[in-house]
Amino acid sequence: MRIKFIVFIVGILLSNSLHAQLVEEMEDESRLYAENKQVNQFFRRFNGEEDEKGERYYPKDRQYRSEKLRKKYIGMLFDASNPGISPELKVEFAKEVLNKDKPVILNFHGANWFSEVHTLFTMNGKDVPVTLFMELEKHHLGTRWVISRVYSEVFKSVFEKDTVKVGKFLHPLSHELDFMNLRKAFSNADSVNQYTLKKFIPDHLSVFLYEIRKGNMKFKTVEEVKFHFFQINGWYFELAEFNRSGYNTGWLISNLVKVKNESEKNLLRKYVYYETK
């Protein structure tokens, strides 16, 4: 029992020591020009691909992706005002990212990261919030940002089904009538969605493109941008921009979650895509 207690205490001390080491090596934030002004700079600092003044390192450079440089940067890449990201979680994340045998590097042109863009459109004279999910797609010899998904409450309300009352339906022998009872199904536009599959999930992107093409929706402005990262095995983090005084500003990790398996990862993706509401 005493031995287990000693092991437990040693574990805590080692964890605290690592955390203190990380903090100590990152305390001189003014020297490191802590503000991550661009998303690309976040990538370079996370990977250890630029010096303290923002000058790029390349594979031939000795400091390129060095563990020491990355350790200096990694703790500065978090939103320090967020109490939801515990020091213990940061330490665990840093230990995996800085693993000597298999260090983790973010890939700008890789998959499993995307942007969530909150925008405003006008529709029928009213402001309509629309969330665009953007992904990088290979295009000729380079890449380009494309809209992969769309979510808006204005579209969601159109497809909502009444799950309490018995839905309208076509009789199972409708085929014997050459489905002529479809006339009744389409007579009321408000209930036509009752005739779809139970597992039907509305494609907001298609509706969005249709409304744009018809001229019913007009772009107004972008209100907020953030990024979601699933590139690191066993982890998810969110990147957001913070405009405030001090050193802990710019593009920072605003949320960090340890993901146990693919099931949890898929559930988290659905949550991000507003598919669990």
C-alpha positions, 0 to 999 in steps of 0.5 A: 500500500505504501509503495503504491502511494509513493508511486502515485506521489512520484507520478504527480511530481513528475507531471507537475515538473513537466508542466513547470518546465513547459511554463518556465521555458515559455515564460519569456513571451515578449522574446518569442513574439507570442501573438500568432497573427496568422493561421499559417503562423500557428502551423509553423510554431506548432511544428517548430518551423520558424524562429522567435522573430518569425523567420522561417526554418527549412529542413536544412536548418539545424533548428527545424522542428527541434524538440526544444523549440517546439517545447518553447512554443507549444504552451503559448498556443493555448488560450490562457483564459480558458479554465476548461483546458486543465494544465494536466490535459495540456501536459498530456497533449504536449507529451504526445505531440513532442514524443521523441520517437514519433513527434506529431506534425500538423499538415496544412495540406492534409485532411481532417481539419476544416474551418467553420465560418459564421456568416450573415446573408439577407433573405426576404429583407431579413438577416439570416445567420448561415454557417459555412464549413470550408475544406481544402481541396486539391486543385490542379497543382495546388489547393483551394478552399471549398464549401463542404457543408452548410447549416442554417436554422432557416433551412432546418425549420423547413425540414423539421418533422413532427415526431409526436403526432403520427406522420402522414404517409402513402398507403403500402398498396399505393403502387397498385394505384400507380401512386396517383395518391401522390397528388394528395401528398404534394397538395400541402407544401408544409407537410411534404417532408412527412413523406421522406425516410425517417433517417433522411437528413436534409442537405442544407448545402443544396438548399443554400446553393438553390436559394443563392442561384435563385437570387433569394439570398445575398451575402452580407458579411463574415462574423466569426471564423474558427478551425477544427482539427482531428489530425492528431490521433486521440485528440481534437482541438479548436482554433479561434482568434482572440483580439485582446491586449497582452501576449496571449492573443491571435490564433490560439487553441480554444478547446482541447478534447481527448478522444478515446476512439473512432466512435467518440470522434464521429460523435464529436464531428456530428456535434460540430456539424450541428447534426446532433440537434 
